């Protein structure tokens, strides 16, 4: 391949066993979330180095392609021709064409599982093939992956926990490559004393970190980065976690909040903790939302 250019959790990896539709009255796709996410991701990519953009594009493609497939009728198990139609819609000149396609199949009865594991995963696979074969340009694949990710975010409020969240739990993790860990260790100790079950992950490479968090059931994911040097790694991590843990709330702390505020503002975060009190409010609100679910 080329290089270049709902705030509830309780989920493991996105799989046939881990996706649950809410009642039919909540099947609506959030166009506002889609549009904001697409605009932010596009702006973020414009501010990052070209090699970072290529890495993020491949990350989105690979994470989505790995989701798998589902079986069922023609709505839930689309034909290759239907998948190809979606793939072309995702790279068309119309920002909304791919989103409308997904809205239509949802209205026709396609499950949330099918949208993730059949339509979007297979469309991502098709885009990856086309990129490898020079059938589409890097710019087109960049547009297509941004729209796939944005569609997923537009559906994220439809996820429900696999089981009720009874324990106040969270994952605290440093961004891959980050060496400043004292602050996050102190935060872990503080919240542990307040009754939280904190799973601390430091010194992990990107793939290991995402895979480990994907298999955990927690209310929030707290990320820490010391400065602007971690911006590209943070952006890639947040995108991956949004795909692997679609219902989780993600918040950020660390000096990067000040050093790269323009980039951080575009990273689709649920909250920014500038001190312990801010982190406490974010985490308690996220747990209460999950507990009510």
Buried (B, 14 or more C-beta within 10 A) or exposed (E): EEEEBBBBBBBBBBBBEBBBBBEEEEBBBBEEBBBBBBBBBBEBBEBBEEEBBBBBBBBBBBBBBBBBEBEEEEBBBBEEEBBBBBBBBBBBEEBBBBBEBBBEBBEEEBBBBBBBBBBBBBBBBBBBBBBEEEEBBBEBBBBBBBBBBBBBBBBBBBBBBBEEBEEBBBBBBBBBBBEBBEBBBEBBEBBEEEEBEBBBBBEBEBEEBBEBBBEBBBBBBBBBBBBBBBBBBBBBBBBBBBBBBBBBBBBBBBBBBEBBEEBBBBBBBBBBBEEBEBBBEBBBBBBBBBBEB
